[in-house]
């Protein structure tokens, strides 16, 4: 199965992935609610981060693209490829250039996550919130759902908003993650954190993240 945009995959990248990266890559997923761990990565490949099911990697010769490799036993690649097929081209989303065995080749989205913006004191403009609202509405018009849009997969780039992970957009179950984040932006961030230019330390952010995850779990069972 292949999914391509108007920009083809650079010559040789798929061969690099399949002959160099995958045979030497070791990743594991200790828990479905925690990020994948990259234990071994061949040079000169670099890790850009991990989600709960996959690691995002790049090669310095192809800095405009990333390779998203799913951890062994973790599902979702076929569904994510279908999401990108339906999304097509939109400024708030990446583009899928290639679907391989256990991996995707995606356009690399530049930016700073909202999580890191709050941690580092980077101002978050209201335009970002409007962009994400519009992006989710667009996805819904394509038969998708704005599922699991949270602070680690929303990017700020040149004062505009992007969604970096849309792998759950086929999930029709109600999800309040973006609604809750937007509410926190208006009730807490704009009136308190932004004017004081506060930097929220990582340990506190992690406690808030875990507490919110527990809150969502309990709310879903109510």
Biotite code that builds the C-alpha atoms (Angstrom):
import biotite.structure as struc

atoms = struc.array([
    struc.Atom([0.000, 0.000, 0.000], chain_id="A", res_id=1, res_name="UNK", atom_name="CA", element="C"),
    struc.Atom([1.348, 3.414, -0.899], chain_id="A", res_id=2, res_name="UNK", atom_name="CA", element="C"),
    struc.Atom([0.112, 6.928, -0.168], chain_id="A", res_id=3, res_name="UNK", atom_name="CA", element="C"),
    struc.Atom([1.771, 9.806, -1.933], chain_id="A", res_id=4, res_name="UNK", atom_name="CA", element="C"),
    struc.Atom([1.398, 13.558, -2.238], chain_id="A", res_id=5, res_name="UNK", atom_name="CA", element="C"),
    struc.Atom([2.427, 15.732, -5.173], chain_id="A", res_id=6, res_name="UNK", atom_name="CA", element="C"),
    struc.Atom([5.950, 15.676, -3.692], chain_id="A", res_id=7, res_name="UNK", atom_name="CA", element="C"),
    struc.Atom([7.538, 12.224, -4.224], chain_id="A", res_id=8, res_name="UNK", atom_name="CA", element="C"),
    struc.Atom([9.733, 10.533, -1.668], chain_id="A", res_id=9, res_name="UNK", atom_name="CA", element="C"),
    struc.Atom([13.394, 11.497, -2.336], chain_id="A", res_id=10, res_name="UNK", atom_name="CA", element="C"),
    struc.Atom([15.292, 8.813, -4.181], chain_id="A", res_id=11, res_name="UNK", atom_name="CA", element="C"),
    struc.Atom([16.991, 6.394, -1.862], chain_id="A", res_id=12, res_name="UNK", atom_name="CA", element="C"),
    struc.Atom([15.066, 7.214, 1.311], chain_id="A", res_id=13, res_name="UNK", atom_name="CA", element="C"),
    struc.Atom([12.918, 4.083, 1.299], chain_id="A", res_id=14, res_name="UNK", atom_name="CA", element="C"),
    struc.Atom([16.055, 2.004, 0.727], chain_id="A", res_id=15, res_name="UNK", atom_name="CA", element="C"),
    struc.Atom([17.750, 3.738, 3.679], chain_id="A", res_id=16, res_name="UNK", atom_name="CA", element="C"),
    struc.Atom([14.781, 2.954, 5.876], chain_id="A", res_id=17, res_name="UNK", atom_name="CA", element="C"),
    struc.Atom([14.462, -0.682, 4.916], chain_id="A", res_id=18, res_name="UNK", atom_name="CA", element="C"),
    struc.Atom([18.142, -1.608, 4.548], chain_id="A", res_id=19, res_name="UNK", atom_name="CA", element="C"),
    struc.Atom([19.745, 0.585, 7.244], chain_id="A", res_id=20, res_name="UNK", atom_name="CA", element="C"),
    struc.Atom([17.217, 1.856, 9.779], chain_id="A", res_id=21, res_name="UNK", atom_name="CA", element="C"),
    struc.Atom([14.778, -0.986, 10.407], chain_id="A", res_id=22, res_name="UNK", atom_name="CA", element="C"),
    struc.Atom([17.311, -3.855, 10.712], chain_id="A", res_id=23, res_name="UNK", atom_name="CA", element="C"),
    struc.Atom([19.216, -1.977, 13.453], chain_id="A", res_id=24, res_name="UNK", atom_name="CA", element="C"),
    struc.Atom([16.382, -0.151, 15.184], chain_id="A", res_id=25, res_name="UNK", atom_name="CA", element="C"),
    struc.Atom([15.230, -1.390, 18.582], chain_id="A", res_id=26, res_name="UNK", atom_name="CA", element="C"),
    struc.Atom([12.111, 0.184, 20.063], chain_id="A", res_id=27, res_name="UNK", atom_name="CA", element="C"),
    struc.Atom([9.708, -1.032, 22.700], chain_id="A", res_id=28, res_name="UNK", atom_name="CA", element="C"),
    struc.Atom([6.372, 0.071, 24.087], chain_id="A", res_id=29, res_name="UNK", atom_name="CA", element="C"),
    struc.Atom([6.309, -0.572, 27.847], chain_id="A", res_id=30, res_name="UNK", atom_name="CA", element="C"),
    struc.Atom([2.716, 0.624, 28.276], chain_id="A", res_id=31, res_name="UNK", atom_name="CA", element="C"),
    struc.Atom([0.054, 1.757, 25.762], chain_id="A", res_id=32, res_name="UNK", atom_name="CA", element="C"),
    struc.Atom([-0.422, 5.036, 27.676], chain_id="A", res_id=33, res_name="UNK", atom_name="CA", element="C"),
    struc.Atom([3.293, 5.923, 27.823], chain_id="A", res_id=34, res_name="UNK", atom_name="CA", element="C"),
    struc.Atom([5.674, 6.934, 25.018], chain_id="A", res_id=35, res_name="UNK", atom_name="CA", element="C"),
    struc.Atom([7.572, 4.337, 23.018], chain_id="A", res_id=36, res_name="UNK", atom_name="CA", element="C"),
    struc.Atom([11.215, 3.927, 24.076], chain_id="A", res_id=37, res_name="UNK", atom_name="CA", element="C"),
    struc.Atom([13.975, 3.971, 21.437], chain_id="A", res_id=38, res_name="UNK", atom_name="CA", element="C"),
    struc.Atom([16.702, 1.672, 22.757], chain_id="A", res_id=39, res_name="UNK", atom_name="CA", element="C"),
    struc.Atom([18.930, 1.431, 19.684], chain_id="A", res_id=40, res_name="UNK", atom_name="CA", element="C"),
    struc.Atom([19.144, 3.739, 16.687], chain_id="A", res_id=41, res_name="UNK", atom_name="CA", element="C"),
    struc.Atom([21.758, 3.507, 13.926], chain_id="A", res_id=42, res_name="UNK", atom_name="CA", element="C"),
    struc.Atom([23.801, 6.598, 13.074], chain_id="A", res_id=43, res_name="UNK", atom_name="CA", element="C"),
    struc.Atom([23.189, 9.112, 11.574], chain_id="A", res_id=44, res_name="UNK", atom_name="CA", element="C"),
    struc.Atom([19.459, 8.678, 12.274], chain_id="A", res_id=45, res_name="UNK", atom_name="CA", element="C"),
    struc.Atom([18.007, 10.837, 15.042], chain_id="A", res_id=46, res_name="UNK", atom_name="CA", element="C"),
    struc.Atom([14.890, 10.590, 17.175], chain_id="A", res_id=47, res_name="UNK", atom_name="CA", element="C"),
    struc.Atom([12.487, 13.533, 17.138], chain_id="A", res_id=48, res_name="UNK", atom_name="CA", element="C"),
    struc.Atom([10.156, 12.073, 19.756], chain_id="A", res_id=49, res_name="UNK", atom_name="CA", element="C"),
    struc.Atom([7.808, 9.232, 20.539], chain_id="A", res_id=50, res_name="UNK", atom_name="CA", element="C"),
    struc.Atom([4.101, 8.702, 20.851], chain_id="A", res_id=51, res_name="UNK", atom_name="CA", element="C"),
    struc.Atom([2.350, 5.906, 22.655], chain_id="A", res_id=52, res_name="UNK", atom_name="CA", element="C"),
    struc.Atom([2.556, 3.561, 19.665], chain_id="A", res_id=53, res_name="UNK", atom_name="CA", element="C"),
    struc.Atom([5.397, 4.795, 17.469], chain_id="A", res_id=54, res_name="UNK", atom_name="CA", element="C"),
    struc.Atom([8.719, 6.613, 17.312], chain_id="A", res_id=55, res_name="UNK", atom_name="CA", element="C"),
    struc.Atom([9.364, 9.534, 14.954], chain_id="A", res_id=56, res_name="UNK", atom_name="CA", element="C"),
    struc.Atom([12.823, 9.498, 13.361], chain_id="A", res_id=57, res_name="UNK", atom_name="CA", element="C"),
    struc.Atom([14.688, 11.427, 10.699], chain_id="A", res_id=58, res_name="UNK", atom_name="CA", element="C"),
    struc.Atom([17.817, 11.210, 8.568], chain_id="A", res_id=59, res_name="UNK", atom_name="CA", element="C"),
    struc.Atom([19.960, 14.378, 8.230], chain_id="A", res_id=60, res_name="UNK", atom_name="CA", element="C"),
    struc.Atom([20.021, 14.065, 4.435], chain_id="A", res_id=61, res_name="UNK", atom_name="CA", element="C"),
    struc.Atom([16.223, 14.207, 4.360], chain_id="A", res_id=62, res_name="UNK", atom_name="CA", element="C"),
    struc.Atom([15.415, 16.776, 7.022], chain_id="A", res_id=63, res_name="UNK", atom_name="CA", element="C"),
    struc.Atom([12.102, 17.759, 5.398], chain_id="A", res_id=64, res_name="UNK", atom_name="CA", element="C"),
    struc.Atom([10.660, 14.297, 6.080], chain_id="A", res_id=65, res_name="UNK", atom_name="CA", element="C"),
    struc.Atom([10.250, 11.991, 9.068], chain_id="A", res_id=66, res_name="UNK", atom_name="CA", element="C"),
    struc.Atom([9.829, 8.254, 9.393], chain_id="A", res_id=67, res_name="UNK", atom_name="CA", element="C"),
    struc.Atom([7.222, 7.110, 11.889], chain_id="A", res_id=68, res_name="UNK", atom_name="CA", element="C"),
    struc.Atom([7.974, 3.555, 12.994], chain_id="A", res_id=69, res_name="UNK", atom_name="CA", element="C"),
    struc.Atom([5.382, 1.621, 14.967], chain_id="A", res_id=70, res_name="UNK", atom_name="CA", element="C"),
    struc.Atom([6.575, -0.426, 17.943], chain_id="A", res_id=71, res_name="UNK", atom_name="CA", element="C"),
    struc.Atom([6.211, -4.209, 17.601], chain_id="A", res_id=72, res_name="UNK", atom_name="CA", element="C"),
    struc.Atom([2.722, -5.333, 18.495], chain_id="A", res_id=73, res_name="UNK", atom_name="CA", element="C"),
    struc.Atom([1.222, -1.844, 18.418], chain_id="A", res_id=74, res_name="UNK", atom_name="CA", element="C"),
    struc.Atom([-1.706, -1.393, 16.017], chain_id="A", res_id=75, res_name="UNK", atom_name="CA", element="C"),
    struc.Atom([-2.801, 1.617, 14.041], chain_id="A", res_id=76, res_name="UNK", atom_name="CA", element="C"),
    struc.Atom([-0.594, 2.042, 10.984], chain_id="A", res_id=77, res_name="UNK", atom_name="CA", element="C"),
    struc.Atom([-3.278, 1.120, 8.449], chain_id="A", res_id=78, res_name="UNK", atom_name="CA", element="C"),
    struc.Atom([-5.809, 3.373, 10.159], chain_id="A", res_id=79, res_name="UNK", atom_name="CA", element="C"),
    struc.Atom([-3.351, 6.271, 10.275], chain_id="A", res_id=80, res_name="UNK", atom_name="CA", element="C"),
    struc.Atom([-2.595, 5.863, 6.573], chain_id="A", res_id=81, res_name="UNK", atom_name="CA", element="C"),
    struc.Atom([-6.331, 6.060, 5.879], chain_id="A", res_id=82, res_name="UNK", atom_name="CA", element="C"),
    struc.Atom([-6.583, 9.250, 7.949], chain_id="A", res_id=83, res_name="UNK", atom_name="CA", element="C"),
    struc.Atom([-3.897, 10.885, 5.813], chain_id="A", res_id=84, res_name="UNK", atom_name="CA", element="C"),
    struc.Atom([-5.606, 9.693, 2.646], chain_id="A", res_id=85, res_name="UNK", atom_name="CA", element="C"),
    struc.Atom([-8.828, 11.428, 3.713], chain_id="A", res_id=86, res_name="UNK", atom_name="CA", element="C"),
    struc.Atom([-7.123, 14.589, 5.022], chain_id="A", res_id=87, res_name="UNK", atom_name="CA", element="C"),
    struc.Atom([-5.363, 15.294, 1.736], chain_id="A", res_id=88, res_name="UNK", atom_name="CA", element="C"),
    struc.Atom([-3.521, 18.611, 1.832], chain_id="A", res_id=89, res_name="UNK", atom_name="CA", element="C"),
    struc.Atom([-4.187, 21.154, 4.590], chain_id="A", res_id=90, res_name="UNK", atom_name="CA", element="C"),
    struc.Atom([-1.778, 23.650, 6.234], chain_id="A", res_id=91, res_name="UNK", atom_name="CA", element="C"),
    struc.Atom([-2.495, 22.355, 9.757], chain_id="A", res_id=92, res_name="UNK", atom_name="CA", element="C"),
    struc.Atom([-1.624, 18.733, 8.954], chain_id="A", res_id=93, res_name="UNK", atom_name="CA", element="C"),
    struc.Atom([1.292, 16.709, 7.687], chain_id="A", res_id=94, res_name="UNK", atom_name="CA", element="C"),
    struc.Atom([1.235, 14.754, 4.418], chain_id="A", res_id=95, res_name="UNK", atom_name="CA", element="C"),
    struc.Atom([1.847, 11.026, 4.085], chain_id="A", res_id=96, res_name="UNK", atom_name="CA", element="C"),
    struc.Atom([4.290, 10.318, 1.261], chain_id="A", res_id=97, res_name="UNK", atom_name="CA", element="C"),
    struc.Atom([4.757, 6.576, 1.659], chain_id="A", res_id=98, res_name="UNK", atom_name="CA", element="C"),
    struc.Atom([3.358, 3.632, 3.603], chain_id="A", res_id=99, res_name="UNK", atom_name="CA", element="C"),
    struc.Atom([5.771, 0.805, 4.284], chain_id="A", res_id=100, res_name="UNK", atom_name="CA", element="C"),
    struc.Atom([5.808, -2.353, 6.357], chain_id="A", res_id=101, res_name="UNK", atom_name="CA", element="C"),
    struc.Atom([5.517, -1.023, 9.890], chain_id="A", res_id=102, res_name="UNK", atom_name="CA", element="C"),
    struc.Atom([6.332, 2.601, 9.057], chain_id="A", res_id=103, res_name="UNK", atom_name="CA", element="C"),
    struc.Atom([5.115, 5.795, 7.381], chain_id="A", res_id=104, res_name="UNK", atom_name="CA", element="C"),
    struc.Atom([7.103, 8.526, 5.637], chain_id="A", res_id=105, res_name="UNK", atom_name="CA", element="C"),
    struc.Atom([5.583, 11.888, 6.536], chain_id="A", res_id=106, res_name="UNK", atom_name="CA", element="C"),
    struc.Atom([6.210, 15.553, 5.884], chain_id="A", res_id=107, res_name="UNK", atom_name="CA", element="C"),
    struc.Atom([8.107, 16.987, 8.855], chain_id="A", res_id=108, res_name="UNK", atom_name="CA", element="C"),
    struc.Atom([6.135, 19.665, 10.688], chain_id="A", res_id=109, res_name="UNK", atom_name="CA", element="C"),
    struc.Atom([8.250, 22.319, 12.361], chain_id="A", res_id=110, res_name="UNK", atom_name="CA", element="C"),
    struc.Atom([7.142, 23.989, 15.570], chain_id="A", res_id=111, res_name="UNK", atom_name="CA", element="C"),
    struc.Atom([7.011, 23.875, 19.359], chain_id="A", res_id=112, res_name="UNK", atom_name="CA", element="C"),
    struc.Atom([4.440, 21.772, 21.178], chain_id="A", res_id=113, res_name="UNK", atom_name="CA", element="C"),
    struc.Atom([2.025, 23.545, 23.503], chain_id="A", res_id=114, res_name="UNK", atom_name="CA", element="C"),
    struc.Atom([3.501, 21.450, 26.312], chain_id="A", res_id=115, res_name="UNK", atom_name="CA", element="C"),
    struc.Atom([6.956, 22.924, 25.605], chain_id="A", res_id=116, res_name="UNK", atom_name="CA", element="C"),
    struc.Atom([5.552, 26.420, 25.078], chain_id="A", res_id=117, res_name="UNK", atom_name="CA", element="C"),
    struc.Atom([4.130, 26.389, 28.609], chain_id="A", res_id=118, res_name="UNK", atom_name="CA", element="C"),
    struc.Atom([7.316, 24.834, 29.980], chain_id="A", res_id=119, res_name="UNK", atom_name="CA", element="C"),
    struc.Atom([9.614, 27.337, 28.271], chain_id="A", res_id=120, res_name="UNK", atom_name="CA", element="C"),
    struc.Atom([7.441, 30.433, 28.552], chain_id="A", res_id=121, res_name="UNK", atom_name="CA", element="C"),
    struc.Atom([6.834, 30.782, 24.797], chain_id="A", res_id=122, res_name="UNK", atom_name="CA", element="C"),
    struc.Atom([3.733, 32.965, 24.166], chain_id="A", res_id=123, res_name="UNK", atom_name="CA", element="C"),
    struc.Atom([0.770, 31.098, 22.686], chain_id="A", res_id=124, res_name="UNK", atom_name="CA", element="C"),
    struc.Atom([-1.367, 33.402, 20.506], chain_id="A", res_id=125, res_name="UNK", atom_name="CA", element="C"),
    struc.Atom([-5.135, 33.182, 20.185], chain_id="A", res_id=126, res_name="UNK", atom_name="CA", element="C"),
    struc.Atom([-4.637, 32.526, 16.460], chain_id="A", res_id=127, res_name="UNK", atom_name="CA", element="C"),
    struc.Atom([-3.366, 29.049, 17.309], chain_id="A", res_id=128, res_name="UNK", atom_name="CA", element="C"),
    struc.Atom([-6.656, 28.182, 19.007], chain_id="A", res_id=129, res_name="UNK", atom_name="CA", element="C"),
    struc.Atom([-8.590, 29.433, 15.987], chain_id="A", res_id=130, res_name="UNK", atom_name="CA", element="C"),
    struc.Atom([-6.357, 27.406, 13.640], chain_id="A", res_id=131, res_name="UNK", atom_name="CA", element="C"),
    struc.Atom([-6.899, 24.192, 15.574], chain_id="A", res_id=132, res_name="UNK", atom_name="CA", element="C"),
    struc.Atom([-10.661, 24.778, 15.711], chain_id="A", res_id=133, res_name="UNK", atom_name="CA", element="C"),
    struc.Atom([-10.653, 25.240, 11.934], chain_id="A", res_id=134, res_name="UNK", atom_name="CA", element="C"),
    struc.Atom([-8.437, 22.194, 11.373], chain_id="A", res_id=135, res_name="UNK", atom_name="CA", element="C"),
    struc.Atom([-10.733, 19.952, 13.409], chain_id="A", res_id=136, res_name="UNK", atom_name="CA", element="C"),
    struc.Atom([-13.778, 21.282, 11.544], chain_id="A", res_id=137, res_name="UNK", atom_name="CA", element="C"),
    struc.Atom([-12.020, 20.520, 8.244], chain_id="A", res_id=138, res_name="UNK", atom_name="CA", element="C"),
    struc.Atom([-11.188, 16.978, 9.407], chain_id="A", res_id=139, res_name="UNK", atom_name="CA", element="C"),
    struc.Atom([-14.825, 16.433, 10.382], chain_id="A", res_id=140, res_name="UNK", atom_name="CA", element="C"),
    struc.Atom([-15.886, 17.567, 6.910], chain_id="A", res_id=141, res_name="UNK", atom_name="CA", element="C"),
    struc.Atom([-13.716, 14.710, 5.570], chain_id="A", res_id=142, res_name="UNK", atom_name="CA", element="C"),
    struc.Atom([-15.493, 12.125, 7.716], chain_id="A", res_id=143, res_name="UNK", atom_name="CA", element="C"),
    struc.Atom([-12.902, 12.173, 10.518], chain_id="A", res_id=144, res_name="UNK", atom_name="CA", element="C"),
    struc.Atom([-12.945, 13.083, 14.211], chain_id="A", res_id=145, res_name="UNK", atom_name="CA", element="C"),
    struc.Atom([-10.750, 15.480, 16.199], chain_id="A", res_id=146, res_name="UNK", atom_name="CA", element="C"),
    struc.Atom([-9.746, 12.751, 18.631], chain_id="A", res_id=147, res_name="UNK", atom_name="CA", element="C"),
    struc.Atom([-6.914, 13.083, 21.190], chain_id="A", res_id=148, res_name="UNK", atom_name="CA", element="C"),
    struc.Atom([-5.806, 16.605, 20.261], chain_id="A", res_id=149, res_name="UNK", atom_name="CA", element="C"),
    struc.Atom([-3.740, 17.532, 23.304], chain_id="A", res_id=150, res_name="UNK", atom_name="CA", element="C"),
    struc.Atom([-0.772, 19.655, 24.356], chain_id="A", res_id=151, res_name="UNK", atom_name="CA", element="C"),
    struc.Atom([1.893, 17.292, 23.060], chain_id="A", res_id=152, res_name="UNK", atom_name="CA", element="C"),
    struc.Atom([0.529, 17.009, 19.523], chain_id="A", res_id=153, res_name="UNK", atom_name="CA", element="C"),
    struc.Atom([-0.414, 20.626, 18.872], chain_id="A", res_id=154, res_name="UNK", atom_name="CA", element="C"),
    struc.Atom([2.425, 22.716, 17.440], chain_id="A", res_id=155, res_name="UNK", atom_name="CA", element="C"),
    struc.Atom([3.026, 26.456, 17.355], chain_id="A", res_id=156, res_name="UNK", atom_name="CA", element="C"),
    struc.Atom([4.904, 27.551, 14.232], chain_id="A", res_id=157, res_name="UNK", atom_name="CA", element="C"),
    struc.Atom([5.233, 31.206, 13.267], chain_id="A", res_id=158, res_name="UNK", atom_name="CA", element="C"),
    struc.Atom([2.185, 32.078, 15.385], chain_id="A", res_id=159, res_name="UNK", atom_name="CA", element="C"),
    struc.Atom([0.014, 29.481, 13.654], chain_id="A", res_id=160, res_name="UNK", atom_name="CA", element="C"),
    struc.Atom([-1.351, 26.167, 14.907], chain_id="A", res_id=161, res_name="UNK", atom_name="CA", element="C"),
    struc.Atom([-0.720, 22.672, 13.577], chain_id="A", res_id=162, res_name="UNK", atom_name="CA", element="C"),
    struc.Atom([-1.745, 19.178, 14.663], chain_id="A", res_id=163, res_name="UNK", atom_name="CA", element="C"),
    struc.Atom([1.189, 16.816, 14.483], chain_id="A", res_id=164, res_name="UNK", atom_name="CA", element="C"),
    struc.Atom([-0.495, 13.497, 15.343], chain_id="A", res_id=165, res_name="UNK", atom_name="CA", element="C"),
    struc.Atom([-3.797, 12.542, 13.741], chain_id="A", res_id=166, res_name="UNK", atom_name="CA", element="C"),
    struc.Atom([-3.494, 8.780, 14.108], chain_id="A", res_id=167, res_name="UNK", atom_name="CA", element="C"),
    struc.Atom([-6.713, 8.587, 16.185], chain_id="A", res_id=168, res_name="UNK", atom_name="CA", element="C"),
    struc.Atom([-8.893, 10.613, 13.836], chain_id="A", res_id=169, res_name="UNK", atom_name="CA", element="C"),
    struc.Atom([-10.870, 7.539, 12.767], chain_id="A", res_id=170, res_name="UNK", atom_name="CA", element="C"),
    struc.Atom([-12.013, 7.007, 16.350], chain_id="A", res_id=171, res_name="UNK", atom_name="CA", element="C"),
    struc.Atom([-15.689, 8.053, 16.560], chain_id="A", res_id=172, res_name="UNK", atom_name="CA", element="C"),
    struc.Atom([-15.843, 7.979, 20.372], chain_id="A", res_id=173, res_name="UNK", atom_name="CA", element="C"),
    struc.Atom([-16.403, 11.400, 21.995], chain_id="A", res_id=174, res_name="UNK", atom_name="CA", element="C"),
    struc.Atom([-13.155, 13.069, 23.036], chain_id="A", res_id=175, res_name="UNK", atom_name="CA", element="C"),
    struc.Atom([-12.986, 16.266, 25.060], chain_id="A", res_id=176, res_name="UNK", atom_name="CA", element="C"),
    struc.Atom([-9.187, 16.672, 25.025], chain_id="A", res_id=177, res_name="UNK", atom_name="CA", element="C"),
    struc.Atom([-9.130, 19.726, 22.750], chain_id="A", res_id=178, res_name="UNK", atom_name="CA", element="C"),
    struc.Atom([-12.230, 21.251, 24.339], chain_id="A", res_id=179, res_name="UNK", atom_name="CA", element="C"),
    struc.Atom([-10.632, 20.939, 27.777], chain_id="A", res_id=180, res_name="UNK", atom_name="CA", element="C"),
    struc.Atom([-7.317, 22.324, 26.552], chain_id="A", res_id=181, res_name="UNK", atom_name="CA", element="C"),
    struc.Atom([-9.040, 25.270, 24.896], chain_id="A", res_id=182, res_name="UNK", atom_name="CA", element="C"),
    struc.Atom([-10.965, 25.949, 28.116], chain_id="A", res_id=183, res_name="UNK", atom_name="CA", element="C"),
    struc.Atom([-7.708, 25.895, 30.117], chain_id="A", res_id=184, res_name="UNK", atom_name="CA", element="C"),
    struc.Atom([-6.218, 28.336, 27.599], chain_id="A", res_id=185, res_name="UNK", atom_name="CA", element="C"),
    struc.Atom([-9.031, 30.865, 28.133], chain_id="A", res_id=186, res_name="UNK", atom_name="CA", element="C"),
    struc.Atom([-9.517, 30.372, 31.888], chain_id="A", res_id=187, res_name="UNK", atom_name="CA", element="C"),
    struc.Atom([-5.941, 29.920, 33.059], chain_id="A", res_id=188, res_name="UNK", atom_name="CA", element="C"),
    struc.Atom([-3.347, 30.588, 30.397], chain_id="A", res_id=189, res_name="UNK", atom_name="CA", element="C"),
    struc.Atom([-4.500, 33.940, 29.014], chain_id="A", res_id=190, res_name="UNK", atom_name="CA", element="C"),
    struc.Atom([-5.469, 35.637, 32.307], chain_id="A", res_id=191, res_name="UNK", atom_name="CA", element="C"),
    struc.Atom([-2.680, 34.217, 34.513], chain_id="A", res_id=192, res_name="UNK", atom_name="CA", element="C"),
    struc.Atom([0.234, 32.437, 32.845], chain_id="A", res_id=193, res_name="UNK", atom_name="CA", element="C"),
    struc.Atom([0.658, 34.647, 29.763], chain_id="A", res_id=194, res_name="UNK", atom_name="CA", element="C"),
    struc.Atom([0.631, 38.097, 31.483], chain_id="A", res_id=195, res_name="UNK", atom_name="CA", element="C"),
    struc.Atom([3.106, 36.927, 34.132], chain_id="A", res_id=196, res_name="UNK", atom_name="CA", element="C"),
    struc.Atom([5.238, 35.100, 31.538], chain_id="A", res_id=197, res_name="UNK", atom_name="CA", element="C"),
    struc.Atom([5.360, 32.111, 33.820], chain_id="A", res_id=198, res_name="UNK", atom_name="CA", element="C"),
    struc.Atom([7.331, 28.997, 33.004], chain_id="A", res_id=199, res_name="UNK", atom_name="CA", element="C"),
    struc.Atom([5.667, 25.875, 34.358], chain_id="A", res_id=200, res_name="UNK", atom_name="CA", element="C"),
    struc.Atom([8.320, 23.354, 35.450], chain_id="A", res_id=201, res_name="UNK", atom_name="CA", element="C"),
    struc.Atom([8.356, 19.892, 33.893], chain_id="A", res_id=202, res_name="UNK", atom_name="CA", element="C"),
    struc.Atom([7.551, 17.980, 37.138], chain_id="A", res_id=203, res_name="UNK", atom_name="CA", element="C"),
    struc.Atom([4.411, 20.059, 37.624], chain_id="A", res_id=204, res_name="UNK", atom_name="CA", element="C"),
    struc.Atom([3.387, 19.650, 33.993], chain_id="A", res_id=205, res_name="UNK", atom_name="CA", element="C"),
    struc.Atom([3.843, 15.889, 34.280], chain_id="A", res_id=206, res_name="UNK", atom_name="CA", element="C"),
    struc.Atom([1.687, 15.762, 37.394], chain_id="A", res_id=207, res_name="UNK", atom_name="CA", element="C"),
    struc.Atom([-0.983, 17.797, 35.615], chain_id="A", res_id=208, res_name="UNK", atom_name="CA", element="C"),
    struc.Atom([-0.781, 15.538, 32.563], chain_id="A", res_id=209, res_name="UNK", atom_name="CA", element="C"),
    struc.Atom([-1.171, 12.367, 34.620], chain_id="A", res_id=210, res_name="UNK", atom_name="CA", element="C"),
    struc.Atom([-3.927, 13.910, 36.720], chain_id="A", res_id=211, res_name="UNK", atom_name="CA", element="C"),
    struc.Atom([-5.843, 14.939, 33.622], chain_id="A", res_id=212, res_name="UNK", atom_name="CA", element="C"),
    struc.Atom([-5.421, 11.472, 32.137], chain_id="A", res_id=213, res_name="UNK", atom_name="CA", element="C"),
    struc.Atom([-6.900, 9.968, 35.304], chain_id="A", res_id=214, res_name="UNK", atom_name="CA", element="C"),
    struc.Atom([-9.719, 12.524, 35.208], chain_id="A", res_id=215, res_name="UNK", atom_name="CA", element="C"),
    struc.Atom([-10.551, 11.571, 31.620], chain_id="A", res_id=216, res_name="UNK", atom_name="CA", element="C"),
    struc.Atom([-10.506, 7.884, 32.516], chain_id="A", res_id=217, res_name="UNK", atom_name="CA", element="C"),
    struc.Atom([-12.856, 8.361, 35.455], chain_id="A", res_id=218, res_name="UNK", atom_name="CA", element="C"),
    struc.Atom([-15.151, 10.630, 33.447], chain_id="A", res_id=219, res_name="UNK", atom_name="CA", element="C"),
    struc.Atom([-15.397, 8.053, 30.660], chain_id="A", res_id=220, res_name="UNK", atom_name="CA", element="C"),
    struc.Atom([-16.571, 5.452, 33.185], chain_id="A", res_id=221, res_name="UNK", atom_name="CA", element="C"),
    struc.Atom([-19.133, 7.710, 34.852], chain_id="A", res_id=222, res_name="UNK", atom_name="CA", element="C"),
])
